[in-house]
């Protein structure tokens, strides 16, 4: 005791008091079965995956009657066998020891799309841990920094009538009037928008790829560059100073075209330019090229949705290669992984705006719990929808409306705070997945 400082002693008292309070809260919220048997342990007994609508949904089953759920993007129904690959790695483990479980499987993932299976499992583990402790997941991640989280439009899109600047202006009028009240809107342009690129004949020095989806890339022509800039100017004129405009641009740009484009838009105060050099389904970040663009413009440069694990953000962050990173919690390795990356980015003066357009309603719940805990470099996350719309009928616990004036209030129910209406959800299961909820 004599060696303790006064601060250390008082801090220890606070720690003991906090632990005692949490222990009492955990005991009062233990599942009825656990309280009856007096058992403190909990073990994973099964890992299941069903395709519900278009989303792979992960269920981790335990011997204490608690199940945790995770969800992969609606574009990745092919992931089901990959999810089930991890079953033998996690059976018998205590799901509340999230990091111990993740050490067994994290090494077996990869850049988008293969990190999604690992990420969805991680989210389901946190769902169980929160339920077992009787607290929302954000409490287990360090507690709330904010009571509401900003989102940007993500899955909210309106059909385009054409590809002229006027068409983009009219589309922004609809976005501005959307019931969600967005304070930030992201629009695809450039190589991330094939329809826009093909609307300008000979827009770049190559030909559009045909057949299966393929990212076009190349040197822009003067005609192509001017068309993209004109469309952006038309959108920004509608949104004015009150609603931010971010641009999802690629990948596919040359460094010089990216710099020319960014400098041309500087008077418009664009919120960010995303994935100019690398991005979707590119298995490397190419930090040196991003850094050249970032140092050449005052517009924030953004990337990261395809990247798996903190190690692969190292160069982007330490080289100050971008101003904003955008990992997706269901691609990067999960919500705790994303929080670690956000904190490391904050230490280097880099902002974070997580990707998430296809993450679904379970993914949305994970985003909310995670975003509540992120440091003050957080901007907004990309708002996912339940697709098809009947998803909203099979998930309970979401607020109504979900979004108010561009923000989502953080809820306080245990775990992710959302549950399945099992009877309603069962009607949407295929024969192959009919035992998913049993």
Secondary structure, 3 states (H helix, E strand, C coil): CCCCCHHHHHHHHHHHHHHHHHHHHHHHCCCHHHHHHCCCCCCEEEEEEEEECCEEEEEEEECCCCEEEEECCCCCHHHHHHHHHCHHHHCCCCCCCHHHHHHHHHHHCCCCCCHHHHHHHHHHHHHHHHHHHCCEHHHHCCCCCCCEEEEECCCCCCCCCCCCHHHHHHHHHHHHCCCCCCCEEEEECHHHCHHHHHCCCCCECCCCCCCCCCCCCCCECHHHHHHHHHHHHHHHHHHCCCCEEEEECCCCCCHHHHHHHHHHHHHHCCCCEECCCCCCCCCCCCHHHHHHHHCCCCCCEEECCCCCCHHHHHHHHHCCCCCEECCECCCCCCHHHHHHHHHHHHHCCCEECCECCCCHHHHHHHHHHHHCCCCCCECCEECCCCCCCCHHHHEECCCCCCCECCEEECCCCCECCCEECHHHHHCCCCHHHCCCCC
